[in-house]
Amino acid sequence: RELQSLEMIGHCLMEKGSAQDAIAYFSRALDRGAEGISATNLKYEIGNAHEASGEAEGAREWLAACHQDDPEHRDVQERFDRLGGPRGPNGKKKNGVPDPPSKPPSSKKSKISYL
């Protein structure tokens, strides 16, 4: 239940337009042991929140992690296309399937808020 609650708070914060705060809650749910489809979906939501906050690189990284888990998850491939596709280590656009980070990027947890 804790993971579901953290994810729901993240969705509420996205609805409020607080993408950075939503990232913190989605990341906390992922860090607390989300597995399988729940973890895949949290990676997608973190990527979505990064995109909403204008952080294309963070969005690409998290969507790559989601894509690694399940290439057919929701519209993950369309998101890559919209964000300019996956990038190589030199920052240039690559062709083909994205190379996700070996470990999902760490989230910024500098702000903690309680509702």
Secondary structure, 3 states (H helix, E strand, C coil): CHHHHHHHHHHHHHHHCCHHHHHHHHHHHHHCCCCHHHHHHHHHHHHHHHHHCCCHHHHHHHHHHHHHHCCCCCCHHHHHHHCCCCECCCCCECCCCCCCCCCCCCCCCCCCCCC
